Each structure stands twice: as C-alpha cells, then as structure tokens.
C-alpha cells in the first residue's frame, strides 16, 4: 500500500471534509497537514495488517543487536565505503537520519543500498532537507522506504519518515521532521510526547535530521526547535540527528535547551521524567552522525557539554555510529562506538536504559468524558487514534465517548474532531449522555 501525499496548507474545513468522506481517506490523496499527519497513524498501520496501532507486539532485543546510525550520505565511493563498513561490522539494521543521495534520485539511492546491504536489509530512514522535494512523489523516498518495510513485514504507525513510530526488535523508534515538514515546537514535540507516553520499550530512539545551533559543533543554525529535544529527554530517549557533516556526541544532559550536564562518565544512565513528581528526572544525550559520505565540515564551536567531537579539524573520515543493544547479554546495556571506514574508532561509550516506570491503575470515570476513548480522564491524540480505529472497524469504542458529533454512529469525522480538540483548536465535543 502506498499513500499519495501532497504538501499544502489546507484549512480545517477541508480537513474535516476529507474525514467525512470515510475511511477511504486513508488510501486516497491525504495531504500532510499537521492534523492529517496525526490522523493517519491508525490508517497506515491498520491497513498493513496491524491488529491495532495502540499496542504493537512487544519483542525482546536479541543479544548484541547492532544498529548503524548515519546521515548525509550521497552517492559515490565515500558512501559506498560506509555501507561496506556497515556490512563488515555485522550491523543488523540502519537508521538513516536524512539526506539520502543529494541528487533527487531515489532509485539510485535504493540501488546503492541493495548492491551492498541487500534488498531485504532492515533500513530505516527519515526525511532530510535535501529529500523534501521528492519525498512524497510517486517513486519517491517514502514509497521506497515503505516498500522495504512491507517486504520485511515491519509495521509502522504514522506518516513514514516524517512523523512515525516503529517497534522493531524490542526497540522503539520515533521519527520526526522538525524544520522540514512542520515545527519542532508545538507539532513534532507533541507527537514525541504522545508516542512515548505509553511506550514500555526498554530502549527508545528519537530521530530527526535538523539541529539547534548549540546541538552541533559546525555552522548549522536553529532549525529543529528545543521542544523535540526536551520531550525526547523527558522520555529517556536517545536523540539521533544528522544535518551537520561531522560527528559529535554530548555528555548526559538533564536539560537540553540550557545544556545542563548531568554527568561526564563514560556510562550514560538514561532516565525518564515522572510526571507525578515536581522534579524533572529526564536524562539523555544527543549525537550528530553526519559522516555518511558527503564532504566533511570543520569544527567552529567548542562547548563544555560535548563528550566527543570528530570533524575535519580532527582529520575525520566517513563512517557511522554503531549501537550494540543487549550488550553481552544485558538487555539494559548498550555499547556505542563511532568507526570510520579507515578503521579509526573515534568514540566509544556505554549507555544504560532507563529504569522501568512505576505503573498506576487509572479507574475509568462512571460517566465517560466525551472524546476520552481510552478512559484515562483526558482527551488526547491517542483517543483520536482509538476513535478512528472504531470508525474503520479495527477496534470498538463506547459511542458515549467516541460519537462526539451525536450523529448516532462513529465515523472518521468523530476521530478528526477529537484530534482537533486534543490539539487545542477549540472544537466543541457533544456526546449524548456523556459528562462534560
């Protein structure tokens, strides 16, 4: 299945009309406005055969499961050398954080992957600024990525490579596109928060392409927004970016926008924030892995929060950051190392996964809150997903919570209205017999 998407700035009335057309909106021309990107989370995964987008199969991470992180690759001998490095290191998957080939040639990019890693290699990717023009086009990057996921039976939720979620080998990936398709403050950060809020995976990776000026050591400016960094930190998710053609990795941070260092040890202990407490316990680190094959840039920033820097100034050669999860049989330990194709290991460190969150039981109110499909006492994006699942008969929902326009049935219009209410658009929900 493929989605034909077009970039526009359609208003809320057009969005509502599309939803009213029924579940066919999932396979018709869905334009990637902010609301549609969130709304199609259920469509994509449901039509790929997922039982529900609300719960993916929880699998354990195999011992020494290795992911290669890279970005900014291009075509040619340097990028081929990096792919050969990935194959030689025995990587089990690739996370490509944007900027695929720089020539608007999706087919050539796919052929380069297949020639070295094979057509059935797990290769995850997200949109970079140089991929934007052809990302949604027929035969474009999203279509190629989706075809690979389909071949491998890998299910995703959302707008693939733009605002999407995978659970693969027990590792949760949230991919966003701040500064490319929408803002990192007020859109992509909210998606990151929502996706990780109920995620019980041991390992979480939050990946996008762009940077903030202080979150790289080159010449890039403020593009991503601090919201995506902060929501990832609160979720205890590793922040993976590219864009700057260099490598750098931060110390463990307790605040991203103020760059507060929580520790300088070579074992980085991630932590999630407990929303039930007044303190902010979230801890993570960020890295830029942009040495995929394009010309290497120099270092122009020297800041105390960087633990490792590898640029033209240090004589860097192209390579990738490798993360080895469930290292040495410990499911909560990962070993990371950056290696270039000349064999130089420029950085190595360990990461400990966050401790499990405490679990609490929420009692469903005797009278359902209108729009609260999950019964957690609030109206959220997850409720819109549940309502959309009920509209296309993937799941069920109490009409007293999901029939928010009092039409007598649950439709995609109800899902869109719930989504609008959850994002603060001032929509009034009216369920017959439900509480206010």
Secondary structure, 3 states (H helix, E strand, C coil): CCCECCCCCCCHHHHHHHHHCCHHHHCCECCCCHHHHHHHHHHHHHHCCCCCCCCCCCCCCCCCEEEEEECCCCCCHHHHHHHHHHHHCCCCEEEECCCCCCCCCHHHHHHHHHHHCCCCCCEEECCCHHHHHHHCCCCCHHHHHHHHHHHHCCCEEEECCCEEEEEECCEEEEEECCCCCCCCCCCHHHHHHHHHHCCCCCEEEEECCCCCHHHCCCCCCCCCCHHHHHHHHHCCCEEEECCCCCEEEECEEEECCCCEEEECCCEEECECCCCCCCCCCCEECEEEECCCCCCCCCCCCCCCCEEEEECHHHCCCCEEEEEEECHHHCCCEEEEEEEECCCCEEEEEEEECCCCCCCCCCCCCCCCECCCCCCCCCCCHHHHHHHHHHHCCCCCCCHHHHCCCCCCCCCHHHHHHHHHHHCCCCCCCCCCCCEC
